[in-house]
Amino acid sequence: MWYDAPMKRMSIRIMALLCALCLLCIQACAADGEGEEKAGERLFSDVSESDWFYGPVSYLAEEGILCGFEDGTFRPKDTLTEAQLIKLMLKPWMPEDPEEPDGSRWWTPYVEFGLREGILTEEDLTSITAEASRLRVAQLLARLPLLPADEKTRAVPDTDRILGEIADLEEIPEDARDGVILVYAAGLMEGYDDNCFHPERTLTRAEGAAVILRLLLPEERLPKLRYPVPEEWFSDALILGNSHCGGLSMYGDMPYPDFCFSYGGSIFTGLSTVCRDRHERSFTLRSLLEQKQYAKIILVYGTNEMGYDIYYLRPFFAAFLDKLAEVQPEAEIWLCTAPPVNPEMIRGEKEEPEEEQEQAEKQEEEEEPEEEQEEIFTVEKCLAINALIAELAESKGLGLIDVFSLFADEDGILPPECTGDGIHLTRECYRAWGQWLAVAVGTDSPMEWTEEESAAEEGFPAEEAQEGLPEEEAPEEEAPEEEIPEEELSEEELSEEELSEEEPPSE
């Protein structure tokens, strides 16, 4: 087959390439329809290392797949043409570098190769000089072997599932949908923020380079779509955490999992945490975990830990995870990142009329300056705590669920329509979180849920499951607050008693 040809271009790893690129001169090759590219110390005069497309462009240029123009530019913002796309997608598969003829028909060897191998048709030549639309890019890429070679058929993923990811899929011509679905599922292309594919839009030359890089290097491909797990998957799961966990229990539309949440709860209270279930019954986390073995535990923490120094917090967080794994050795543990916050709403900042604003400023000038208190809930602290959560998940081999990215806007802030106080979510957003969890813990292929695995056979879910939870009442008096020394402690030195003594900041 044509795609079994040796590909010496794929032997160089991209990171090594980028490090050495500044020391290399670029091999002269026929440009993308505009003559020859000139060699020089800099890759292209309009491409710098700070550009998001520097990696794809530099890799393809060094491999001789992509060329610039006679004036030494790449013109990343120019619209990609179909001829340029055909060259980029076919040249890596050609056994030898073709000689491009001078003149306006520089694409001839690539078209001839595509026709000979059955990738292109004569009809494709009618639009060879046209701008490449996103639909056209998807159609042409879908003719390449994007799926594993051992698959006998190139069956596309579940259309109904992807329909939820591509809102305008039904607007795409029926005979072109399979191509869009295939490149989308293969991680070559993705939709926009409005969940639409927008087939009529075009690609820039920089965007085209990024798509071809994903084609050549599977590790660079976009995350694949995941099949959500059936709701019964949560029948042997415990969702544990702070008041966000309580919001999920009340509004997340999740009837199967057990919940253990504590208002203002944090990891410092450890297994001594007095938590509640969806029926507001109180019990300690220890009594729950000693009575029932779970297959999955999802932790919802991070918000109330934002007031602590990350280096001080890490050993306590790690020790809590270790203790949890010790008590529940069969459980698969997942960590949720903390949802974003809205600092302005937390501070109560509102736009005031100009006159009122001037009066307030004068009053502030007359009053004695007060000592400013450090804000606890900020975007920077939210990002820092989530970086810690991600690091702990990776170092301990735990699952990671990125809740932050689900709700954060482009500035990393919780949108006002999703919160009433800047921290907690609205009912609709907790419901969206609950529904999204099934995708976040999903799989790359459909999961068959058999009757033997069904929670109903084991005595859950929903109402029956809650009957088995312990019913210890929360103590009326809180334990006296003790000071935790702020010296460095190893994870082994942190006992369960130490974890339960710290008083977390109020949520």
C-alpha positions in Angstrom: 0.0 0.0 0.0 1.1 3.5 -0.6 1.1 4.4 3.0 3.6 1.7 3.8 6.4 3.6 2.2 9.4 4.3 4.4 9.0 7.6 6.2 12.5 8.9 7.2 10.8 12.2 8.1 9.2 10.6 11.1 12.4 9.6 12.8 13.3 13.0 14.3 11.4 13.7 17.5 9.8 17.1 17.6 11.4 18.3 20.8 15.0 17.5 19.7 14.2 19.3 16.5 13.1 22.5 18.1 16.3 22.6 20.3 18.5 22.2 17.2 16.5 24.3 14.8 18.2 27.6 15.4 21.6 26.0 14.5 20.4 24.6 11.2 19.9 26.1 7.8 16.6 25.2 6.1 16.9 23.0 3.1 15.8 24.9 -0.1 12.6 23.5 -1.6 10.0 24.6 -4.0 7.7 27.0 -2.2 4.0 26.7 -1.8 3.3 28.0 -5.3 5.5 31.1 -5.0 9.1 30.1 -6.2 11.9 29.0 -3.9 12.5 29.5 -0.2 15.7 31.1 0.8 17.9 29.5 3.5 18.9 31.5 6.5 19.4 31.5 10.3 15.8 32.2 11.0 13.2 29.8 9.9 10.8 32.4 8.4 10.9 36.2 8.9 7.3 36.2 10.1 7.5 33.2 12.4 9.0 33.5 15.9 9.4 31.0 18.8 6.7 32.8 20.8 4.1 32.1 18.1 1.6 29.3 18.9 2.2 27.7 15.5 6.0 27.7 15.8 6.2 24.0 16.7 4.1 22.7 13.8 5.6 25.1 11.2 9.2 24.4 12.3 8.7 20.6 12.3 7.1 20.5 8.8 9.7 22.9 7.4 12.7 20.9 8.7 11.2 17.7 7.3 10.9 19.4 3.9 7.1 19.1 3.9 6.3 22.8 4.2 8.0 25.7 2.4 7.7 29.5 2.5 7.8 32.2 -0.1 10.6 33.8 -2.1 10.8 36.7 0.3 11.5 34.4 3.3 8.0 34.6 4.8 5.6 31.9 5.7 2.5 34.1 5.8 0.8 32.2 8.6 -2.4 34.3 8.4 -3.0 33.7 4.7 -5.8 31.3 3.8 -4.8 27.8 3.0 -5.6 26.7 -0.6 -6.6 23.2 -1.6 -3.4 22.8 -3.6 -1.3 23.6 -0.5 -3.4 21.2 1.6 -2.9 18.4 -0.9 0.9 18.9 -0.9 1.0 18.9 2.9 -1.1 15.8 3.4 0.4 13.7 0.6 4.2 14.6 0.6 4.9 12.6 3.8 3.6 9.4 2.2 5.6 9.7 -1.0 8.6 7.4 -1.2 10.8 10.1 -2.8 10.8 13.9 -2.8 9.2 14.9 -6.1 10.6 17.6 -8.4 8.2 20.4 -8.6 7.9 22.1 -12.0 8.3 25.8 -12.3 5.3 27.9 -12.9 1.8 28.0 -11.7 1.2 24.2 -11.7 3.8 23.4 -9.0 1.3 21.0 -7.4 1.3 18.5 -10.4 3.4 15.7 -8.8 1.3 15.6 -5.7 -1.9 15.5 -7.7 -0.6 12.8 -9.9 0.4 10.7 -6.8 -3.0 11.3 -5.3 -4.8 10.2 -8.5 -2.6 7.2 -8.9 -3.2 6.0 -5.3 -6.9 6.6 -5.5 -6.9 9.4 -2.9 -7.9 12.1 -5.3 -10.4 12.1 -8.2 -10.6 14.2 -11.4 -13.4 16.1 -9.8 -11.1 17.3 -7.0 -9.0 19.1 -9.6 -11.8 21.5 -10.5 -11.2 23.4 -7.2 -7.5 22.9 -6.8 -6.7 26.7 -6.6 -9.7 27.5 -4.3 -9.5 28.3 -0.6 -9.7 25.2 1.5 -12.9 25.2 3.6 -13.0 23.3 6.9 -15.4 20.8 5.3 -13.1 20.3 2.3 -10.1 19.7 4.7 -12.1 17.1 6.6 -13.2 15.4 3.4 -9.7 15.1 2.0 -8.1 14.0 5.3 -10.8 11.3 5.8 -9.4 9.5 2.7 -6.2 8.8 4.6 -5.7 5.8 6.9 -6.5 7.6 10.2 -7.7 4.6 12.1 -5.4 1.7 13.3 -4.2 -0.5 10.4 -5.5 -3.7 11.8 -9.1 -2.5 11.6 -10.8 -4.1 8.6 -13.3 -1.3 8.2 -13.0 2.4 8.8 -16.2 2.6 10.8 -16.8 6.0 12.3 -17.7 6.5 16.0 -21.2 6.8 17.3 -22.8 9.6 15.4 -25.4 10.3 18.1 -22.6 10.8 20.6 -20.6 13.2 18.4 -23.8 15.1 17.5 -23.8 16.3 21.1 -20.2 17.6 20.5 -20.8 19.1 17.1 -24.0 21.2 17.3 -24.2 21.9 13.5 -23.5 18.4 12.3 -27.0 18.0 10.9 -26.4 21.1 8.8 -23.5 19.4 7.0 -24.4 17.5 3.8 -25.2 13.9 4.7 -22.6 12.5 2.3 -19.8 14.6 4.0 -20.7 13.9 7.6 -18.6 10.7 7.9 -15.5 12.7 7.0 -16.1 15.3 9.6 -16.9 12.7 12.3 -13.8 10.8 11.4 -11.3 13.6 11.6 -13.0 15.0 14.7 -12.8 11.6 16.5 -9.2 11.0 15.3 -8.1 14.2 17.0 -7.1 16.1 13.9 -9.7 18.9 14.0 -12.2 20.3 16.6 -15.1 22.7 16.9 -15.3 26.2 18.2 -16.4 27.5 21.5 -20.0 27.4 20.4 -19.7 23.6 19.8 -20.1 24.1 16.1 -17.8 22.8 13.4 -18.5 25.7 11.0 -17.8 23.8 7.7 -17.9 26.9 5.6 -15.0 28.6 7.3 -11.5 28.4 6.0 -8.1 27.5 7.6 -5.1 29.7 7.7 -1.7 28.3 6.7 -0.7 28.2 10.3 -3.9 26.2 11.2 -3.2 23.9 8.3 0.3 23.2 9.6 -1.1 22.3 13.0 -3.6 19.8 11.5 -0.9 18.1 9.4 1.4 17.8 12.5 -1.4 16.0 14.3 -1.8 13.7 11.3 1.9 12.8 11.3 2.5 12.7 15.1 -0.4 10.9 17.0 0.9 12.1 20.3 0.1 15.7 19.2 -3.5 14.9 18.4 -6.4 16.5 20.2 -8.1 14.6 23.0 -10.4 12.0 21.6 -14.1 12.1 22.3 -15.1 9.8 25.1 -18.1 7.6 25.6 -19.9 8.6 28.8 -20.3 5.8 31.3 -23.9 4.6 32.1 -25.3 6.2 35.2 -25.1 2.7 36.9 -21.3 3.1 36.8 -21.7 5.3 39.9 -23.6 2.7 41.9 -20.5 1.6 43.8 -19.0 5.1 43.9 -18.6 7.6 46.7 -18.5 11.4 46.0 -16.7 13.0 48.9 -15.9 16.7 49.6 -17.0 20.2 50.5 -20.2 22.1 49.9 -19.7 21.7 46.1 -20.2 18.0 46.8 -23.4 18.9 48.6 -24.6 20.9 45.5 -24.0 17.8 43.4 -26.0 15.6 45.7 -28.9 18.0 45.6 -28.9 19.3 42.1 -26.6 17.0 40.1 -29.3 14.6 39.1 -27.1 11.7 40.2 -29.3 9.0 41.9 -26.7 6.2 42.1 -23.6 7.3 44.1 -23.3 7.8 47.8 -22.4 11.3 49.0 -20.4 12.4 52.0 -20.2 16.2 52.1 -19.3 18.8 54.8 -20.1 22.5 54.5 -16.7 24.2 54.8 -15.0 20.9 54.7 -11.4 20.4 53.8 -8.7 17.7 53.7 -7.4 18.8 57.2 -10.2 17.1 59.1 -9.2 13.8 57.5 -11.3 10.7 58.4 -12.7 12.4 61.4 -14.8 14.6 59.1 -18.4 14.7 60.1 -20.3 14.7 56.8 -23.9 14.3 55.5 -25.6 12.3 52.9 -28.2 13.5 50.4 -30.9 13.0 53.1 -28.9 15.3 55.5 -28.1 12.4 57.9 -24.8 12.9 59.8 -22.0 10.4 60.2 -18.2 10.4 60.3 -16.2 9.6 57.1 -14.3 6.9 59.1 -17.5 5.0 60.0 -18.7 5.1 56.4 -15.5 3.8 54.9 -15.1 1.1 57.5 -18.6 -0.2 56.9 -18.6 -0.2 53.1 -16.0 -0.9 50.4 -16.3 1.3 47.3 -15.0 0.7 43.8 -14.6 4.4 43.0 -14.1 7.5 45.2 -14.4 11.0 43.7 -12.9 13.8 45.8 -14.3 17.4 45.5 -11.8 19.6 47.4 -9.6 22.6 46.8 -11.9 25.6 47.4 -11.4 25.8 51.1 -7.7 25.0 50.8 -7.0 28.2 48.8 -6.1 30.1 52.0 -3.0 28.0 52.6 0.5 28.0 51.2 0.9 25.3 48.6 4.1 24.0 50.1 2.6 23.8 53.5 -0.6 22.2 52.2 0.9 19.5 50.0 2.1 17.0 52.7 -1.3 17.2 54.5 -3.2 16.6 51.2 -0.9 13.7 50.3 -1.2 12.1 53.7 -5.0 12.3 53.4 -4.9 10.6 50.1 -2.6 7.9 51.4 -4.9 7.3 54.4 -7.9 7.1 52.1 -6.2 4.5 49.9 -5.2 2.5 53.0 -8.8 2.3 54.3 -10.3 1.7 50.8 -7.6 -0.4 49.0 -9.9 -1.6 46.2 -11.2 1.9 45.3 -10.1 3.8 42.2 -9.7 7.4 43.4 -10.4 10.4 41.3 -9.5 14.0 42.1 -11.6 16.9 40.9 -9.9 20.2 40.3 -11.5 23.1 42.2 -14.1 25.1 40.2 -13.2 28.6 39.3 -14.2 31.5 41.5 -15.4 35.1 40.8 -13.4 37.4 43.0 -15.4 40.5 42.1 -18.7 38.9 43.2 -17.0 37.6 46.4 -15.8 41.2 47.2 -19.3 42.4 46.4 -18.1 44.8 43.7 -20.8 46.4 41.6 -20.9 49.1 39.0 -22.1 52.3 40.8 -23.4 55.5 39.2 -20.7 58.1 38.6 -21.9 60.5 41.4 -22.0 57.7 44.0 -18.6 56.5 42.9 -17.1 60.0 43.4 -18.7 60.3 46.8 -17.3 56.9 47.8 -13.8 57.9 46.6 -13.9 61.2 48.7 -15.1 59.3 51.7 -12.2 56.8 51.3 -9.7 59.7 51.1 -11.1 61.2 54.4 -11.1 58.0 56.3 -7.9 56.6 57.8 -6.5 53.8 55.6 -7.2 50.3 56.9 -4.8 47.5 56.7 -5.6 45.5 53.6 -6.3 41.8 54.1 -5.1 39.3 51.7 -7.8 37.8 49.4 -8.3 34.1 49.7 -10.4 33.4 46.7 -8.5 34.6 43.6 -7.8 33.2 40.2 -4.1 32.8 40.9 -4.8 30.8 44.1 -7.4 28.7 42.3 -4.8 27.9 39.6 -2.2 27.1 42.2 -4.4 24.7 44.1 -5.4 23.0 40.9 -1.8 22.6 39.8 -1.2 20.9 43.2 -4.2 18.6 42.7 -3.0 17.7 39.2 0.5 17.0 40.5 -0.8 14.8 43.3 -3.0 12.9 40.8 -0.1 12.2 38.5 2.5 11.3 41.3 0.1 8.9 43.0 -1.5 7.4 39.9 -5.0 8.8 40.5 -7.6 9.9 38.1 -8.0 13.6 37.4 -11.3 15.4 36.5 -10.8 18.9 35.3 -13.9 20.7 36.7 -12.1 24.1 36.5 -12.0 24.1 32.7 -15.6 23.1 32.5 -16.8 26.4 34.0 -14.0 28.9 33.7 -14.2 31.7 31.1 -11.2 32.8 29.0 -9.9 34.7 32.0 -10.2 31.8 34.4 -13.2 33.3 36.2 -16.5 31.7 37.2 -19.1 33.4 35.0 -21.8 35.4 36.9 -24.6 33.4 35.3 -23.2 30.3 37.0 -23.0 31.6 40.5 -24.8 33.8 43.0 -21.9 34.5 45.5 -18.8 34.0 43.4 -18.0 30.5 44.9 -21.0 28.2 44.8 -22.8 27.3 41.6 -26.4 27.6 40.5 -28.6 24.6 40.3 -28.3 24.5 36.5 -24.5 24.5 36.7 -24.4 21.8 39.4 -26.7 19.8 37.1 -24.3 20.3 34.2 -21.5 19.2 36.4 -23.3 16.0 37.4 -24.1 15.2 33.8 -20.6 16.0 32.6 -19.0 13.6 35.2 -20.2 10.6 33.2 -18.1 11.9 30.3 -15.1 12.9 32.4 -14.7 9.4 33.7 -15.8 7.9 30.4 -14.0 5.5 28.0 -12.7 5.5 24.5 -15.3 2.9 23.5 -18.9 2.2 24.5 -19.2 0.5 27.9 -21.7 -2.4 28.1 -23.4 -2.5 31.5 -24.6 -6.0 32.3 -27.2 -7.0 34.8 -24.5 -8.7 36.8 -22.7 -5.4 37.2 -25.9 -3.5 37.9 -26.0 -1.8 41.2 -29.6 -2.9 41.7 -28.4 -6.6 42.1 -26.1 -5.5 44.9 -28.7 -3.7 46.9 -28.3 -0.1 45.7 -29.0 2.4 44.2 -30.7 5.6 45.3 -33.0 5.2 48.2 -32.0 1.7 49.1 -28.3 2.6 49.1 -28.7 5.4 51.5 -30.3 3.1 54.1 -27.0 1.4 54.6 -25.1 4.5 55.5 -24.1 5.0 59.1 -26.1 7.4 61.1 -23.7 8.9 63.7 -24.8 12.4 64.7 -22.4 15.2 64.5 -21.0 16.3 67.9 -22.7 19.5 69.1 -19.5 21.0 70.4 -16.6 21.6 68.1 -13.1 20.4 69.2 -10.8 23.2 70.4 -8.7 24.6 67.6 -5.0 23.7 67.8 -2.1 25.3 66.1 -0.3 23.2 63.5 3.4 24.0 63.4 4.4 25.4 60.1 7.7 23.5 59.9 8.3 21.1 57.1 6.8 17.7 57.6 7.2 14.5 55.6 4.2 12.7 54.5 5.1 9.8 56.9 5.2 12.2 59.9 1.6 13.4 59.3 -0.7 11.3 61.5 -4.4 11.1 61.2 -4.8 13.1 64.4 -2.7 16.0 62.9 -5.0 16.0 59.8 -8.1 16.4 61.9 -6.9 19.4 64.0 -6.7 22.2 61.5 -9.7 24.5 61.2 -10.3 25.3 57.5 -11.3 28.7 56.2 -15.1 29.2 55.8 -16.3 28.5 52.3 
